[in-house]
Amino acid sequence: MKPVNSQIAAMGTTIFTMMSALAAEHKSINLGQGFPDTDGPDDVIQAAVDALRDGRNQYPPMTGVPELREAVAAANARFYGLQIDPNGEVVVTSGATEAITACLIAMLDPGDEIVLIEPLFDTYLPIVRMLGAIPRLVRLQPPHWDLPRAELAAAVGPKTKAILLNSPMNPCGKVFSRGELDFIASLVQSHDTYAICDEVYEHLTFDGCQHIPLMTLPGMRERCMRVGSAGKTFSFTGWKIGYVSAPRALAGAVAKAHQNLTFTSAPNLQRAVAVGLAKDDAYFTSLASGLQAKRDRLAEGLAGIGLGVLQTRGSYFITTDFSPLGFDGDDVGFCRHITEQAGVTAIPVSAFYENDAPSHYARFAFCKREAVLDEAISRLRRHFLSNTAAAPIAASS
Ligand code: GLN
């Protein structure tokens, strides 16, 4: 029989699914895939329940129910001073992953170049390749993940159609600075390109560090597609409701991509997310401050075990350098080892690179109950600190 699509055939199952399955198999504490272990706000759940009961269960408008499009526009104005027209500049999608895919489909012709920044979320490259576009990778280096401006400038050229920017950034927790964003904005404008802005962690920033949408910079309103996520903003990752804010011409193209991907998303969940976006400022600040406390708790515990803990300014994640532990293997081996032997699961950071990845970093999610984080730390402590001074910890399990 003829083979299936060659790029699909060559692709593995996503690391997040693999590690969650391994965690389940070993009954390990899953600090791998990034999802909270408690539900989001009760009033948002109640709004979804109510919306299931009031007779609007057929196809909603393709670009999203009016309530949510209006709420997305209002949130853009409230948080960032962005004026977005809910009729024509907002597209609701089935999660931010679909939103990003729809933006890529909307932008890229075969042969177009797109600049991607490593480490990068694992759906970007496969979609770019399936579209026949050419990725130009620019790499941030640990531990500070500063933008290498000369390399970025060298990656942008006459064929560049877009740059894909993820800030706050998964897995490294970097929040791009105003200076870095100014530099990116100047390149986007001088090369007449666009920016796809994956801002799913927009409300999850710490230490007083403010997320600045690239779209708010001078000259960028007409060049950016800004992606948000109800999953991350309201702790309902399974709801899969995302939204794109974009100038009319680009939003129209994104809507046509969405029409061919999922067409619409559950109307009841959309209406509940609209209720969420209208919540008072205290909700958003306490979401961030609660996560910051969890970050600190996990960071302190991991550092106490001897891991090198890199700074996280936003997102759900801490990147750690496990080489001080003397583990004899790479990051995939390490994450498997701690799942099987310590009962704690993390994500190997090499999954966020195309090739030649650094191999001694593991990503831990801290969006979990404090008792769960504490138990994870005590399991890792028991495992690693009872093995110290011995020979390197064998990679094989
Ligand atoms: N964004 C989540 C993470 O990085 C995972 C999303 C997914 O599993 N597709 O862990």
Residues whose N, C-alpha, C, O or C-beta is under 5 A from the ligand:
A	BS01	LIG	F16 G32 Q33 G34 N170
